[in-house]
Amino acid sequence: MAGTITNRGNQSWRLTYDVGRSLDGRRIRRTETFHGSHDDAERRLTHLLSQRDQGFDVEPHKMTVDEYLHHWLSIHKTTPQTTARYRQAIRIYVSPSIGTMRLNRVKPLHIQELLAGAEKKTSAASSTYVFAVLKMALQRAVRLSVLARNPVEGVDRPKPDSTPAMRVLEPAQIATLQAAAEGTDLAPVIALALATGARRGELLALKWSSVDLDTPTITIAASARFEPGTGVVYGQPKTAKSRRTIAIANDTAEMLRTLHRNQKERRLKWGKSWANAEDLVFVNEVGEPIPLGSFNLHFKRIVEKAGLAPCRFHDLRHTHGTLLAGAGINPKVVSDRLGHSDVKFTLNRYVTPTQDHQRQAAEAFSALLKKAH
């Protein structure tokens, strides 16, 4: 039976329809009282059956936010990695706040409070992301006639964090940082980041087959990223220009030779337990990849141990570009090392003039005037 309409008198109708069977085989039915004409009742029943066929197994007016979002995640077409990010955002920010509320009772005020909580818990960027996910999910609910209007529409989009200011480490600070990292799995990663300006994901996806210690160079051919619910995923670098070969200094090459020898010794030590099947350059004691999920926390602890002001791993890339520019290296060369297609972007975004640069400029101009006189 698809559904029935029973006249209860005075333009009142009982709509009855099946939604499937329970685990013990019993037929599950839904009923709804509808007021209006018989034609309107038929249209309402058709709509309810359509919702049932799309996967809704609870009455729309009783559906909670969590129940709806679970359904939405199951039908929304996107990549598994993106779905995992959506699910994580819902679990961390949405469910604790409004997950148990009836979907049709959610107001803009509830969304506003949820977003404020997300920003307070982490950052404005998190709040902006949750806003986008909820707006997209609940707009689908409006199209399905589960909601009359999208409550997110009544809320101002959170302003994302401004682009964080980048730091440039001075040579003495670099030495302090590397001393603090000595003996950790991150020590060689930090050293190569400073020496090449490569991104974190590019370094953690680097394989020994992409390292030429005779030239010596490294070739960036892949990038690693962490996907919640999936783990580490290896894919193409950020852009086509990111695929590049970077020359390294002899002392950097010697550091990599030592690292390679140590890995061979550990591989013999651990035998079948050695886990570096991908032949990655940066692994832990037993050959496992450096964990991306906790990478930033470990780096933060090294920075704190060094007694330096807070900085991000990406600042090592910025430091590489800025120090090269300060040494008079051609901006196109700096841009190529960083994997940028636009030299102007490199100069505007990554090469930050320091006080030393300002002093050098002042002295250079003074020297020009003296020579003229």
C-alpha positions as CSV (number, residue, x, y, z in Angstrom):
1,M,0.0,0.0,0.0
2,A,1.5,3.3,-1.0
3,G,-0.9,5.5,1.0
4,T,-4.5,6.2,1.8
5,I,-6.7,9.2,2.5
6,T,-9.5,8.8,5.0
7,N,-12.3,11.4,5.3
8,R,-12.8,12.5,8.9
9,G,-15.4,15.1,8.0
10,N,-15.4,18.9,7.8
11,Q,-12.5,19.1,5.3
12,S,-10.4,16.9,7.6
13,W,-8.4,13.9,6.3
14,R,-6.2,11.2,7.7
15,L,-3.2,10.5,5.5
16,T,-1.7,7.1,6.1
17,Y,1.4,5.7,4.3
18,D,4.1,3.0,4.8
19,V,7.7,3.9,5.4
20,G,9.1,0.3,5.5
21,R,9.5,-2.4,8.0
22,S,11.2,-2.6,11.4
23,L,14.1,-5.0,12.2
24,D,11.6,-7.6,13.4
25,G,9.6,-7.4,10.2
26,R,6.7,-5.3,11.3
27,R,5.3,-2.7,8.9
28,I,5.9,0.9,9.9
29,R,3.2,3.4,9.1
30,R,3.0,7.1,9.4
31,T,-0.2,9.1,9.8
32,E,-0.9,12.8,9.5
33,T,-4.1,14.8,9.9
34,F,-4.6,17.3,7.0
35,H,-7.2,20.1,6.7
36,G,-8.2,21.2,3.3
37,S,-9.8,20.0,0.1
38,H,-9.4,16.4,-1.1
39,D,-7.2,17.5,-4.0
40,D,-4.9,19.3,-1.5
41,A,-4.8,16.2,0.6
42,E,-3.8,14.1,-2.4
43,R,-1.0,16.6,-3.1
44,R,0.2,16.4,0.5
45,L,0.2,12.6,0.4
46,T,2.2,12.7,-2.8
47,H,4.7,15.0,-1.1
48,L,5.0,12.8,2.0
49,L,5.6,9.7,-0.3
50,S,8.3,11.6,-2.2
51,Q,10.0,12.5,1.1
52,R,9.8,8.8,2.1
53,D,11.3,7.7,-1.2
54,Q,14.2,10.1,-0.7
55,G,15.1,8.5,2.6
56,F,13.3,10.3,5.3
57,D,12.0,7.7,7.8
58,V,10.6,10.1,10.4
59,E,7.7,12.6,10.2
60,P,9.1,15.9,9.0
61,H,7.6,17.9,11.8
62,K,9.3,15.6,14.3
63,M,12.7,15.5,12.6
64,T,15.6,16.7,14.6
65,V,18.5,18.6,13.2
66,D,20.9,15.7,13.6
67,E,18.4,13.3,11.9
68,Y,18.1,15.7,8.9
69,L,21.8,16.3,8.6
70,H,22.5,12.6,8.7
71,H,20.1,12.2,5.8
72,W,21.6,15.2,4.0
73,L,25.2,13.8,4.3
74,S,23.9,10.5,2.8
75,I,22.5,12.1,-0.4
76,H,24.8,15.2,-0.9
77,K,27.1,14.5,-3.7
78,T,30.7,15.4,-3.0
79,T,34.1,13.7,-2.4
80,P,34.6,11.4,0.6
81,Q,37.1,13.8,2.0
82,T,34.7,16.7,1.9
83,T,31.9,14.6,3.4
84,A,34.3,13.7,6.2
85,R,35.0,17.4,6.8
86,Y,31.3,18.2,6.8
87,R,30.6,15.4,9.3
88,Q,33.4,16.6,11.6
89,A,32.1,20.2,11.6
90,I,28.6,18.9,12.4
91,R,29.8,16.6,15.1
92,I,32.0,19.3,16.8
93,Y,29.9,22.4,16.4
94,V,26.3,21.7,15.4
95,S,25.2,18.6,17.3
96,P,26.2,19.8,20.8
97,S,24.3,23.0,20.2
98,I,21.1,22.3,18.2
99,G,21.4,18.6,17.2
100,T,18.4,17.5,19.3
101,M,16.2,20.4,18.4
102,R,13.3,19.8,16.1
103,L,14.4,21.0,12.7
104,N,11.4,23.2,12.1
105,R,11.9,25.0,15.4
106,V,15.4,26.3,14.6
107,K,15.5,30.1,14.4
108,P,18.2,32.5,13.2
109,L,19.0,33.2,16.9
110,H,19.9,29.6,17.5
111,I,22.2,29.7,14.4
112,Q,23.8,32.9,15.6
113,E,24.5,31.4,19.0
114,L,25.9,28.3,17.5
115,L,28.3,30.3,15.3
116,A,29.4,32.5,18.2
117,G,30.2,29.3,20.1
118,A,32.2,27.9,17.1
119,E,34.2,31.1,16.9
120,K,34.9,31.1,20.6
121,K,35.9,27.5,20.6
122,T,38.4,27.8,17.8
123,S,38.3,30.7,15.3
124,A,36.3,32.9,13.0
125,A,37.4,30.6,10.2
126,S,35.6,27.6,11.9
127,S,32.5,29.7,12.3
128,T,32.5,30.7,8.7
129,Y,32.9,27.1,7.6
130,V,30.0,25.9,9.8
131,F,27.9,28.8,8.4
132,A,28.5,27.6,4.8
133,V,27.8,23.9,5.6
134,L,24.5,24.7,7.4
135,K,23.3,27.2,4.8
136,M,23.9,24.6,2.1
137,A,22.3,21.7,4.0
138,L,19.2,23.6,5.2
139,Q,18.6,25.2,1.8
140,R,18.2,21.6,0.6
141,A,15.6,21.1,3.3
142,V,13.7,24.2,2.0
143,R,13.7,22.7,-1.5
144,L,12.4,19.4,-0.1
145,S,9.6,21.4,1.7
146,V,10.9,20.1,5.0
147,L,11.4,23.7,6.0
148,A,9.4,26.8,5.0
149,R,12.5,29.0,5.1
150,N,16.2,28.6,5.8
151,P,17.0,30.0,9.3
152,V,20.6,30.6,8.2
153,E,19.4,33.2,5.8
154,G,18.6,35.5,8.7
155,V,22.1,35.4,10.0
156,D,25.0,37.6,8.8
157,R,27.9,35.6,7.4
158,P,30.8,35.5,9.9
159,K,33.8,37.5,8.9
160,P,36.7,35.1,8.5
161,D,40.0,35.8,10.2
162,S,42.2,38.1,8.2
163,T,45.2,36.5,6.6
164,P,47.6,35.8,9.5
165,A,50.7,37.9,9.6
166,M,53.8,35.9,8.6
167,R,57.0,35.8,10.6
168,V,60.5,35.9,9.4
169,L,63.1,34.1,11.6
170,E,66.5,35.7,11.8
171,P,69.5,33.4,11.3
172,A,70.1,33.3,15.1
173,Q,66.5,32.3,15.7
174,I,66.8,29.6,13.0
175,A,69.8,28.1,14.9
176,T,67.8,28.2,18.1
177,L,64.8,26.5,16.5
178,Q,66.9,23.7,15.0
179,A,68.7,23.1,18.3
180,A,65.4,22.7,20.0
181,A,64.2,20.3,17.3
182,E,67.4,18.1,17.5
183,G,66.6,14.5,18.2
184,T,62.9,14.7,17.1
185,D,61.3,13.3,14.0
186,L,60.6,16.9,12.9
187,A,64.2,18.0,12.9
188,P,65.0,17.0,9.3
189,V,61.6,18.3,8.1
190,I,62.3,21.7,9.6
191,A,65.8,21.7,8.2
192,L,64.6,21.0,4.6
193,A,61.7,23.4,4.9
194,L,64.1,26.2,5.8
195,A,66.6,25.2,3.0
196,T,64.0,24.9,0.2
197,G,60.8,26.8,1.2
198,A,58.8,23.7,0.4
199,R,55.3,23.4,1.9
200,R,54.6,21.0,4.7
201,G,52.5,18.7,2.6
202,E,55.1,18.6,-0.1
203,L,57.8,17.6,2.3
204,L,55.8,14.9,4.0
205,A,55.0,13.4,0.6
206,L,58.6,13.5,-0.6
207,K,60.1,10.1,-1.6
208,W,63.7,9.1,-1.8
209,S,63.2,8.5,-5.5
210,S,62.6,12.3,-5.8
211,V,65.9,13.1,-4.1
212,D,69.1,13.4,-6.2
213,L,72.0,13.7,-3.8
214,D,74.6,13.9,-6.7
215,T,73.1,17.0,-8.3
216,P,72.0,17.8,-5.5
217,T,68.2,18.5,-5.9
218,I,64.8,17.5,-4.6
219,T,61.8,17.2,-6.9
220,I,58.3,18.1,-5.6
221,A,56.0,15.7,-7.3
222,A,53.2,15.1,-4.7
223,S,51.6,16.6,-1.6
224,A,50.2,15.0,1.6
225,R,47.1,16.3,3.3
226,F,45.1,15.1,6.3
227,E,41.4,14.4,5.9
228,P,39.3,13.9,9.0
229,G,37.8,10.4,9.0
230,T,40.1,9.3,6.3
231,G,43.7,10.0,7.4
232,V,46.6,11.0,5.3
233,V,45.9,11.4,1.5
234,Y,48.6,11.7,-1.1
235,G,47.8,13.7,-4.2
236,Q,49.0,16.2,-6.7
237,P,50.8,19.4,-5.5
238,K,48.8,22.5,-5.0
239,T,49.3,23.9,-8.5
240,A,50.9,22.8,-11.8
241,K,53.8,25.3,-11.0
242,S,54.2,23.5,-7.6
243,R,55.7,20.6,-9.5
244,R,59.3,21.7,-9.5
245,T,62.9,20.7,-8.9
246,I,64.7,22.7,-6.2
247,A,68.5,22.9,-5.8
248,I,69.8,22.2,-2.3
249,A,73.1,23.2,-0.7
250,N,75.8,20.6,-0.1
251,D,75.3,20.7,3.7
252,T,71.6,20.0,3.2
253,A,72.5,17.1,0.9
254,E,74.8,15.8,3.6
255,M,72.0,16.0,6.1
256,L,69.8,13.9,3.8
257,R,72.6,11.4,3.2
258,T,72.9,10.9,7.0
259,L,69.1,10.5,7.3
260,H,69.1,8.0,4.5
261,R,71.8,5.9,6.2
262,N,70.0,6.0,9.5
263,Q,66.8,4.8,7.8
264,K,68.6,1.9,6.2
265,E,70.0,0.9,9.6
266,R,66.5,1.2,11.2
267,R,65.0,-0.9,8.4
268,L,67.5,-3.7,9.1
269,K,66.8,-3.3,12.9
270,W,63.0,-3.6,12.6
271,G,62.9,-6.1,9.7
272,K,59.3,-7.0,8.8
273,S,58.0,-4.4,11.2
274,W,59.5,-1.6,9.1
275,A,56.5,0.4,7.8
276,N,58.0,2.6,5.1
277,A,56.4,0.9,2.1
278,E,56.1,4.3,0.3
279,D,59.9,5.0,0.7
280,L,59.1,8.4,2.2
281,V,62.0,10.6,3.2
282,F,60.4,11.7,6.5
283,V,59.2,8.9,8.8
284,N,59.4,7.9,12.5
285,E,61.5,5.3,14.2
286,V,59.6,2.3,12.6
287,G,59.1,3.8,9.2
288,E,55.6,5.2,9.7
289,P,54.7,8.6,8.1
290,I,55.1,11.7,10.2
291,P,51.5,12.2,11.5
292,L,49.8,15.2,9.9
293,G,47.0,15.4,12.4
294,S,49.4,16.3,15.3
295,F,52.1,17.9,13.2
296,N,51.3,21.5,14.2
297,L,51.1,20.6,17.9
298,H,54.5,19.0,17.8
299,F,56.0,22.0,15.9
300,K,54.4,24.4,18.4
301,R,56.1,22.5,21.3
302,I,59.5,22.8,19.6
303,V,59.0,26.6,19.1
304,E,58.1,26.9,22.8
305,K,61.1,24.9,23.8
306,A,63.3,27.2,21.7
307,G,61.8,30.2,23.6
308,L,60.7,31.8,20.4
309,A,57.6,33.9,19.8
310,P,54.7,31.8,18.3
311,C,55.2,31.0,14.7
312,R,53.7,28.5,12.2
313,F,55.5,25.9,10.2
314,H,54.5,27.8,7.1
315,D,56.6,30.7,8.4
316,L,59.7,28.7,7.6
317,R,58.7,28.9,3.9
318,H,58.2,32.7,4.3
319,T,61.6,32.9,6.0
320,H,63.3,31.1,3.1
321,G,61.9,33.5,0.5
322,T,62.5,36.6,2.5
323,L,66.1,35.8,3.4
324,L,66.9,34.9,-0.2
325,A,65.4,38.2,-1.4
326,G,67.4,40.0,1.3
327,A,70.6,38.3,0.0
328,G,69.9,39.8,-3.5
329,I,68.7,36.6,-5.2
330,N,66.7,37.3,-8.3
331,P,63.0,37.4,-7.4
332,K,62.2,35.0,-10.3
333,V,64.5,32.4,-8.8
334,V,62.8,32.9,-5.4
335,S,59.4,32.5,-7.0
336,D,60.5,29.3,-8.8
337,R,61.8,27.7,-5.6
338,L,58.6,28.5,-3.8
339,G,56.5,27.1,-6.7
340,H,54.7,30.3,-7.7
341,S,53.6,31.2,-11.2
342,D,53.5,34.9,-10.5
343,V,56.6,36.7,-9.3
344,K,54.4,39.6,-8.2
345,F,52.6,37.3,-5.8
346,T,55.9,36.1,-4.4
347,L,57.0,39.6,-3.7
348,N,53.7,40.8,-2.2
349,R,52.9,37.7,-0.2
350,Y,56.1,36.0,0.8
351,V,59.0,38.5,0.7
352,T,58.6,40.8,3.6
353,P,61.1,43.6,3.9
354,T,62.8,43.5,7.3
355,Q,64.5,46.3,9.2
356,D,67.8,45.1,7.9
357,H,66.6,45.5,4.4
358,Q,65.4,49.1,5.2
359,R,68.8,49.9,6.7
360,Q,70.6,48.4,3.6
361,A,68.4,50.6,1.4
362,A,69.1,53.7,3.4
363,E,72.9,53.1,3.3
364,A,72.8,52.2,-0.4
365,F,71.0,55.5,-1.2
366,S,73.5,57.4,1.0
367,A,76.4,55.8,-0.8
368,L,74.9,56.8,-4.2
369,L,74.6,60.4,-3.1
370,K,78.2,60.5,-1.8
371,K,79.5,59.1,-5.0
372,A,77.6,61.7,-7.0
373,H,79.2,64.5,-4.9
